[in-house]
Amino acid sequence: MKIVIVGAGQAAASLAARLRAKGHGGEIVLIGAEPVAPYQRPPLSKAYLLGQMGLDRLVLRGTDWWADQRIILRLGETAQAIDPVRRVVITDKGQVAYDALALTLGAHARRLPAAMGGDLPGVHVIRALADVDRLAPQMQPGRRLIVIGGGYIGLEAAAVARKLDLTVTVIEAAPRILGRVAAVETADMIRALHRAHGVEILESTGISHITGTDRATGVALNDGRELPADLIVTGIGVLPETALAQTAGLTLDNGIATDALGRTSDPAIWAAGDCASFPWADGRLRLESVGNAIDMAEAVADNILGADKPYRPKPWFWSDQFDAKLQIAGLGTGHDRIVTRPGDSQHGGSVWYFRNSRLIAVDALNDARAFMIGKRLIEAGRSPDPQAIATTADLKALL
C-alpha cells in the first residue's frame, strides 16, 4: 500500500514514523510546501526568535533518519488539488498516486485585511520558519514593537521582544487577554508577569488601521489615538488549512471533518493535526497543539493499518513567556467553578476548572507539580473536592 502524506509538520513526521514503527513496509511519500524537512513550531516564537536555537535543532529528524526509514521527502512542492476518483495528488511539480492519503496540512496565521494595512511591509505574523526569518533581524534593541492580539503567540512574541530590549505594547480588542482560552484568574497572572517586565497591555482597545504608505509606521486606534511603531506583529489566531480538502469535495466542519478514526468523508483519505476536527462530546473538536498533532497522527497511522481504534485526545498545552512556563491540562470550556491555588514563586500558581463538580482542566504557571497532578486526575476521571485543592498542603495527597 502506497501512503502519501500532504503537509510536512509535526503531525506528518509523527504519522510517517508511526507507520514504519508499526511495520508498514510499503512506500511512504511526504509532500511539503516549505523547502525544509518537518520542524518544531513552538520554538519559533521563543528560542528560535531569540537566536538560542538553530535550524539543526529545530528539525524533528535528521536527513539520515528519513533515508534510513525509506520515507520519500518531496519538499518545496505545493499540493494544488486532489483527484479522489483516480486517487492522485496534483502538485506544482507533477502528480503523485496514492492508495491511502493523509492530510496533515496544519493551519495558517490570520492576517489583518489589506484595507487595514495588513499587507504593509513591517507587519509580521509568526507561523512558519520563513515568517520568523523575516522578523528576527528587525528585533533590534530600542525599537518599538506593537503586538496586535493578546493570545499565546502574541504574548510569547512580546516576551521575546522585551528580552531583546524592545519597547513593547500589546493591543487586545477583547475586554482582556487570553479571553478565548483561559480563565480570568490565569489572564491576571499572565498580565502581571508581562507588566512586571515592562510590557504595556491595552485591553478593550480596537484598531482602525495600520498607518503608513510604503511601510507600517504605527497603529491607529478606534478612539482616535495613533501609536507609533517600528514593526508590528499580528497574533490574531489561525485558520485550518482546508482549501485542498475542498478541491476533493471532502466534508468541512471547523476544519477537515473526520470520524472517530480520523477518516474523512472519502474512505481513502485521512486527516490529523491542526487541520482536522473530530467527534467530541455532543459536537466536534479541533485542537491546535503539539500533543494533539502527535497523538492524532499516531492514531490515524494505526487506523490506516487497520487498528480500527477511535481517537481519544488527552489535551495538554504549554506556553513559555519570559522565564515562566504556563502548562495546561484538559479543556476548560464550559466551566462553572474556578479554584485557585498559590504557587511557590511570585509569578506562579494554579487555576483549577470544574464543570458540574467534575475537574476538567488545570492551568499551572511555574507550578509543574500542580500540572502533573491535575493532568493525572483528569486522565483518571477523578475529581477531588474543590476546597481540598485550595487547602491541602501537599497536592500529591489528592492522588
C-alpha positions as CSV (number, residue, x, y, z in Angstrom):
1,M,0.0,0.0,0.0
2,K,1.4,3.4,-1.0
3,I,0.7,6.0,1.6
4,V,1.0,9.7,0.7
5,I,1.1,12.4,3.4
6,V,0.5,16.0,2.4
7,G,1.7,18.6,4.8
8,A,5.2,18.5,6.4
9,G,4.8,19.5,10.1
10,Q,4.7,17.7,13.4
11,A,1.7,15.6,12.5
12,A,3.2,14.5,9.2
13,A,6.5,13.4,10.9
14,S,4.7,11.6,13.7
15,L,2.4,9.8,11.2
16,A,5.2,8.7,9.0
17,A,7.3,7.5,11.9
18,R,4.4,5.5,13.4
19,L,3.7,3.8,10.1
20,R,7.2,2.4,10.0
21,A,7.2,1.6,13.7
22,K,4.1,-0.4,13.2
23,G,5.6,-2.4,10.4
24,H,4.3,-0.8,7.2
25,G,6.8,-1.8,4.5
26,G,5.1,0.0,1.6
27,E,6.0,3.3,0.0
28,I,5.6,6.4,2.1
29,V,5.8,9.8,0.4
30,L,5.7,13.1,2.3
31,I,4.9,16.3,0.3
32,G,5.6,19.7,1.9
33,A,5.3,23.2,0.5
34,E,8.2,24.5,2.6
35,P,11.7,23.8,1.5
36,V,12.8,22.3,4.8
37,A,12.1,18.9,6.5
38,P,9.5,18.8,9.2
39,Y,10.4,21.0,12.2
40,Q,9.1,22.1,15.6
41,R,6.8,25.2,15.5
42,P,6.6,26.1,19.2
43,P,10.2,27.3,19.5
44,L,9.7,29.6,16.5
45,S,8.2,32.3,18.7
46,K,10.6,31.7,21.6
47,A,14.1,30.1,21.4
48,Y,14.5,30.4,17.6
49,L,13.3,34.0,17.5
50,L,15.8,34.7,20.4
51,G,18.6,33.1,18.4
52,Q,19.1,30.4,21.1
53,M,18.1,27.5,18.7
54,G,19.3,26.9,15.2
55,L,17.6,25.1,12.4
56,D,19.7,22.0,13.1
57,R,17.9,21.6,16.5
58,L,14.6,22.8,15.2
59,V,14.1,20.0,12.7
60,L,12.4,16.9,14.1
61,R,14.5,14.3,12.3
62,G,17.9,14.4,10.7
63,T,18.4,13.8,7.0
64,D,19.8,10.3,7.6
65,W,16.7,9.2,9.5
66,W,14.4,9.9,6.6
67,A,16.7,8.0,4.3
68,D,17.1,5.1,6.7
69,Q,13.3,4.8,7.1
70,R,12.8,4.9,3.3
71,I,10.4,7.9,3.5
72,I,10.5,10.0,0.4
73,L,10.5,13.7,1.1
74,R,9.2,16.0,-1.7
75,L,9.9,19.3,-0.1
76,G,9.3,22.7,-1.7
77,E,6.4,21.1,-3.6
78,T,2.9,22.5,-3.3
79,A,-0.1,20.2,-3.5
80,Q,-2.7,22.1,-5.6
81,A,-5.6,19.6,-5.9
82,I,-6.7,16.1,-5.2
83,D,-8.5,13.8,-7.7
84,P,-10.2,11.3,-5.4
85,V,-11.5,9.2,-8.3
86,R,-8.1,8.5,-9.7
87,R,-6.5,8.7,-6.2
88,V,-3.9,11.2,-7.3
89,V,-2.5,14.4,-5.7
90,I,-1.8,17.1,-8.2
91,T,1.2,19.3,-7.3
92,D,3.0,22.2,-8.9
93,K,5.7,19.6,-10.0
94,G,3.5,16.7,-11.2
95,Q,1.2,14.0,-9.9
96,V,1.5,11.6,-7.1
97,A,-0.7,8.5,-6.9
98,Y,-1.8,7.0,-3.6
99,D,-3.6,4.1,-2.1
100,A,-4.2,6.0,1.2
101,L,-3.8,9.7,1.6
102,A,-3.2,11.6,4.9
103,L,-3.8,15.3,5.1
104,T,-1.6,16.9,7.8
105,L,-1.9,20.4,6.5
106,G,-1.9,22.4,9.7
107,A,-3.2,25.9,9.9
108,H,-2.2,29.4,8.6
109,A,-2.0,32.6,10.5
110,R,-4.9,35.0,10.2
111,R,-3.9,38.4,8.8
112,L,-5.5,41.8,9.0
113,P,-7.2,42.8,5.7
114,A,-5.2,44.7,3.2
115,A,-7.7,47.6,3.6
116,M,-6.5,47.9,7.2
117,G,-2.8,47.8,6.1
118,G,-2.3,44.2,7.0
119,D,-0.1,43.6,3.9
120,L,2.3,46.5,4.5
121,P,6.0,45.8,4.9
122,G,6.8,45.8,8.6
123,V,3.7,43.8,9.5
124,H,4.6,40.3,10.6
125,V,2.9,37.0,11.6
126,I,4.5,34.0,13.4
127,R,3.6,30.7,12.0
128,A,6.3,29.3,9.7
129,L,10.1,29.3,9.6
130,A,10.2,31.9,6.9
131,D,8.0,34.3,9.0
132,V,10.5,34.3,11.8
133,D,13.5,34.5,9.5
134,R,11.9,37.8,8.2
135,L,11.0,39.1,11.7
136,A,14.2,38.2,13.7
137,P,16.6,40.8,12.0
138,Q,14.0,43.5,12.8
139,M,14.0,42.8,16.5
140,Q,16.7,45.3,17.5
141,P,17.1,46.9,20.9
142,G,15.3,50.2,21.4
143,R,12.9,49.7,18.5
144,R,9.1,49.9,19.1
145,L,7.0,46.8,18.7
146,I,3.3,46.7,18.7
147,V,1.7,43.3,19.1
148,I,-1.9,43.0,17.9
149,G,-3.7,40.2,19.7
150,G,-3.3,39.1,23.4
151,G,-3.3,35.4,22.8
152,Y,-0.4,33.0,23.4
153,I,1.5,33.7,20.2
154,G,1.3,37.4,20.6
155,L,2.3,37.3,24.3
156,E,5.2,35.0,23.5
157,A,6.4,37.4,20.9
158,A,6.1,40.3,23.3
159,A,8.1,38.4,25.9
160,V,10.9,37.7,23.4
161,A,10.9,41.3,22.3
162,R,11.3,42.6,25.9
163,K,14.2,40.2,26.4
164,L,15.8,41.8,23.3
165,D,15.2,45.2,24.9
166,L,12.5,46.5,22.5
167,T,9.7,48.7,23.7
168,V,6.5,46.6,23.6
169,T,2.8,47.4,23.5
170,V,0.2,44.6,23.3
171,I,-3.2,45.6,21.9
172,E,-6.2,43.4,22.6
173,A,-9.7,44.2,21.3
174,A,-11.5,42.0,23.8
175,P,-12.0,43.0,27.4
176,R,-9.0,41.0,28.5
177,I,-6.0,39.0,27.2
178,L,-6.5,35.2,26.7
179,G,-10.2,35.8,26.6
180,R,-11.0,32.7,24.5
181,V,-8.5,30.3,26.0
182,A,-8.1,30.9,29.7
183,A,-10.0,31.9,32.9
184,V,-9.8,35.5,34.2
185,E,-7.5,34.2,37.0
186,T,-5.0,32.8,34.6
187,A,-5.1,36.0,32.5
188,D,-4.5,38.1,35.6
189,M,-1.3,36.1,36.4
190,I,0.0,36.5,32.8
191,R,-0.9,40.2,32.7
192,A,1.0,40.8,35.9
193,L,4.0,38.8,34.6
194,H,4.2,41.0,31.5
195,R,3.7,44.3,33.2
196,A,6.4,43.3,35.7
197,H,8.8,43.0,32.7
198,G,7.7,46.4,31.2
199,V,5.2,45.3,28.6
200,E,2.3,47.8,28.1
201,I,-1.0,45.9,27.7
202,L,-4.0,47.8,26.3
203,E,-7.3,45.8,26.6
204,S,-10.7,46.7,25.2
205,T,-8.8,48.6,22.5
206,G,-10.0,48.3,18.9
207,I,-7.8,49.0,15.9
208,S,-8.9,51.2,13.0
209,H,-5.9,50.5,10.7
210,I,-2.2,50.3,10.4
211,T,-0.6,53.6,9.5
212,G,1.9,54.1,6.8
213,T,2.1,54.0,3.0
214,D,5.2,52.2,1.8
215,R,5.8,50.7,5.2
216,A,4.0,50.3,8.6
217,T,4.6,53.2,10.9
218,G,2.2,52.6,13.7
219,V,-1.4,51.7,14.6
220,A,-4.5,54.0,14.5
221,L,-6.9,53.1,17.3
222,N,-10.7,53.3,17.2
223,D,-10.6,56.0,19.8
224,G,-8.6,58.3,17.6
225,R,-5.1,57.7,19.1
226,E,-2.2,56.8,17.0
227,L,0.6,54.6,18.4
228,P,4.0,54.8,16.6
229,A,5.8,51.6,15.8
230,D,8.9,50.3,14.0
231,L,7.4,46.9,13.5
232,I,4.1,45.1,14.1
233,V,3.3,41.5,14.9
234,T,-0.2,40.3,14.5
235,G,-1.2,37.3,16.6
236,I,-4.9,37.1,16.0
237,G,-5.3,33.4,15.7
238,V,-5.0,30.8,12.9
239,L,-7.4,29.1,10.4
240,P,-7.2,25.4,9.5
241,E,-5.9,24.7,6.0
242,T,-8.9,23.3,4.1
243,A,-8.6,24.5,0.5
244,L,-7.0,21.3,-0.7
245,A,-9.7,19.2,1.0
246,Q,-12.3,21.3,-0.6
247,T,-11.0,20.5,-4.0
248,A,-11.6,16.9,-3.3
249,G,-15.1,17.5,-2.1
250,L,-14.4,16.5,1.5
251,T,-16.8,17.5,4.3
252,L,-15.6,20.5,6.2
253,D,-16.7,21.4,9.7
254,N,-14.3,23.7,11.6
255,G,-11.5,22.1,9.6
256,I,-11.5,18.9,7.7
257,A,-14.2,16.7,9.3
258,T,-13.1,13.2,10.3
259,D,-14.8,10.3,12.0
260,A,-13.6,9.0,15.3
261,L,-10.8,7.0,13.5
262,G,-9.5,10.1,11.6
263,R,-11.0,9.1,8.3
264,T,-12.6,11.9,6.2
265,S,-15.8,11.6,4.1
266,D,-13.6,9.9,1.5
267,P,-12.7,6.4,2.8
268,A,-9.2,6.6,1.2
269,I,-8.4,10.0,2.7
270,W,-7.5,10.7,6.4
271,A,-6.6,13.9,8.3
272,A,-4.8,14.7,11.5
273,G,-3.5,17.7,13.5
274,D,-4.4,21.3,13.4
275,C,-6.4,21.0,10.2
276,A,-8.7,18.2,11.4
277,S,-11.9,18.2,13.5
278,F,-13.2,15.0,15.2
279,P,-16.2,13.9,17.2
280,W,-16.1,15.1,20.8
281,A,-18.9,15.0,23.4
282,D,-22.0,16.2,21.6
283,G,-20.2,18.1,18.8
284,R,-16.8,18.4,17.1
285,L,-13.4,19.5,18.4
286,R,-10.3,20.8,16.6
287,L,-7.2,21.1,18.7
288,E,-4.2,23.3,17.9
289,S,-1.4,21.8,19.9
290,V,1.8,19.7,19.5
291,G,0.2,17.0,21.7
292,N,-2.8,16.6,19.5
293,A,-0.7,16.6,16.3
294,I,1.4,13.7,17.7
295,D,-1.4,11.7,19.3
296,M,-3.9,12.1,16.5
297,A,-1.3,11.4,13.8
298,E,-0.3,8.2,15.5
299,A,-3.9,7.1,15.9
300,V,-4.5,7.8,12.2
301,A,-1.4,5.8,11.2
302,D,-2.6,2.9,13.3
303,N,-6.1,3.1,11.7
304,I,-4.7,3.3,8.2
305,L,-3.1,0.0,9.0
306,G,-6.4,-1.5,10.3
307,A,-6.4,-0.9,14.1
308,D,-10.0,0.4,14.0
309,K,-9.5,2.3,17.3
310,P,-11.2,5.6,18.0
311,Y,-9.0,8.6,18.8
312,R,-9.4,9.7,22.4
313,P,-7.5,13.0,22.9
314,K,-5.7,13.9,26.2
315,P,-5.4,17.7,25.7
316,W,-2.3,19.4,27.1
317,F,-0.6,22.6,26.1
318,W,2.2,24.9,27.2
319,S,3.5,28.5,26.7
320,D,6.9,29.9,27.7
321,Q,6.9,33.6,28.5
322,F,10.0,35.3,29.9
323,D,11.3,32.8,32.5
324,A,7.8,31.5,33.3
325,K,6.2,28.3,32.0
326,L,2.4,28.0,31.7
327,Q,1.3,24.4,31.5
328,I,-2.3,23.4,30.7
329,A,-4.1,20.1,31.1
330,G,-7.6,19.4,29.8
331,L,-10.1,21.8,28.3
332,G,-11.7,24.5,30.5
333,T,-14.6,25.3,28.1
334,G,-17.9,25.5,29.8
335,H,-16.5,25.6,33.4
336,D,-18.8,26.8,36.1
337,R,-16.4,27.0,39.0
338,I,-12.8,28.1,39.4
339,V,-10.4,27.2,42.3
340,T,-7.1,28.9,42.6
341,R,-4.0,27.8,44.5
342,P,-0.9,29.9,45.1
343,G,2.4,28.8,43.9
344,D,5.9,29.0,45.4
345,S,7.1,31.9,43.2
346,Q,6.0,35.5,42.8
347,H,4.6,34.8,39.4
348,G,3.1,31.4,39.8
349,G,0.1,29.4,40.9
350,S,-2.6,27.1,39.5
351,V,-6.1,27.6,38.3
352,W,-8.5,24.5,38.5
353,Y,-11.6,24.4,36.3
354,F,-14.7,22.5,37.3
355,R,-18.0,21.7,35.5
356,N,-20.8,20.1,37.4
357,S,-18.3,19.3,40.2
358,R,-16.0,17.5,37.8
359,L,-12.4,18.6,37.3
360,I,-12.0,19.4,33.6
361,A,-8.8,21.4,33.3
362,V,-5.8,22.9,35.2
363,D,-3.6,25.9,34.3
364,A,-0.3,25.9,36.2
365,L,2.1,28.9,36.0
366,N,5.6,27.9,37.3
367,D,4.0,25.0,39.1
368,A,4.9,21.7,37.5
369,R,3.6,19.7,40.4
370,A,0.1,21.1,40.1
371,F,0.2,20.5,36.3
372,M,1.3,16.9,36.6
373,I,-1.1,16.0,39.5
374,G,-4.0,17.8,37.7
375,K,-3.2,16.0,34.5
376,R,-3.2,12.6,36.2
377,L,-6.5,13.4,38.0
378,I,-8.2,14.5,34.7
379,E,-7.0,11.5,32.7
380,A,-8.1,9.1,35.5
381,G,-11.5,10.8,35.6
382,R,-11.1,11.7,39.3
383,S,-12.4,15.0,40.8
384,P,-11.2,15.9,44.2
385,D,-13.2,18.2,46.4
386,P,-12.6,21.8,45.2
387,Q,-12.0,23.0,48.7
388,A,-9.3,20.4,49.2
389,I,-7.4,21.7,46.2
390,A,-7.3,25.2,47.8
391,T,-6.3,24.0,51.3
392,T,-4.4,20.7,51.0
393,A,-0.7,21.2,52.0
394,D,0.6,18.6,49.6
395,L,-1.3,18.2,46.3
396,K,0.1,14.7,45.9
397,A,-2.4,13.6,48.7
398,L,-5.2,14.2,46.2
399,L,-4.0,11.2,44.2
